Amino acid sequence: MAVAMMMDNPDGSQEIYERFRELIGLDRPAGGIVHIAGPSPIGGWRVIELWDSEEEARRFLAERLLPAAEAIGAPAPPPPQFWPVHSYLPQESSAEPAAAGQAPSEGAAGLTG
């Protein structure tokens, strides 16, 4: 089942985010569907992602994000919030929302931008 993940980092910034991106790269990780990042309305930096599963998101955090934080000398981000996704709009111009857990080849590629 698809899950959303949100991470609000009160100490985060665009500069720190860009340093992470340089180290991690821009390739979509296995299981990653959508990645959105920007200033948080409560201060700091917010990342919202859509994943095929919570396990894949947690694997990415453990294997890529946390080692990157250590490598750039940034504090580890706070624990993310996860919640199950009932539906989301696919990238295609279809008027029907894609069901959570539907494979990208079935039209559930998610929103990108």
N, C-alpha and C positions, 0 to 999 in steps of 0.2 A: 504494500500500500504506500502511495506517495505521502511524504511528510514535508511540512514546512519547517524551516529552522530560522530563528531570529536571534541575532547576537547584538546587543547594545553594549558598546565599549565606551564608558565615560571618559577614558583616557585616549581614545582613538582619534585619528585625524586623517585627512586626505593624504598627507605626507607619509604617515606610517602605513596606510593602506597601499599606497603606490610602492613602497619598499617591499611589502609582502608580495604584491603582484609581480614585481621584478624577479623575486626569488622563486616563487611558486610557478609563475608562467601564466599564460592566458588560455591554455588548453582546458577544455571541459573535463573535469575528473569523472571517473567511472561512477555512474549513478547520479551525477549532477544534471539537473534539468534547467534550472533558472538561477541566475545570480544577480542580485540587485544590491548596490552599495551607495551610501551617501550620508550626509550629515544627519545625525539623529535629532528629532525635535526636542529631545530632553538633554541635548548636549553630547558631545563626543561623536562617535561614528556608528552607524547601524548597517548591518548586513542581513539581508533576507534571502534565503535560498529555498529552492524546491528540489527535493531528492527523491529517488525511487524508493529509498527506505532509510530509516533512522540508522541502521547498521552501516550503510555506505557513507552517510554523513559523518558518523562517529569515526569511521576508519580514516576518512579524509582529515578530520581534525587531528587525530592521533599521529598519523603517518606523514602529513604534509604541513598543516597549519602550525601546530605546536613546535615542531623542529624549526620552522621558518622564524617563529617569534624568537626562539633562542638564538638563532643565527644572526638576526638583525639587532639583538639586544633589546627587544621590546618585551614588556611584561606579557604573560599569557593572557589572552582575552578571557572575559568572564564566561561561565558556562552558558551555552545556548539554551533557548527554549525550543521545544519541539511540539508539534501538534499534527494530527492526521488531517489530510486534505480530502475533502469530499469531491471537489471538482476544481478545474482551472481552465482558462481559455487557451486553446492551442495557438501556435504561431500561424497556422494556416488561417485563411479568411472565413472559415466555417462559422456559422452563427451558433452552432451547438457547442457548449463547453465540453471539454474532454473529461472523462471519468478518471478519478485518481487511480493509479496503478495501470492505466492503459499504456501500452508500449508506444514509444515515439513513432514507430512505423505504422501504428494504427491512428495517427493523427494527434497524439498527445505530447507534442514536442515542448509545449509550454511557451510562455511569453519570453521573448528575448529582446534585447535592444541595446 
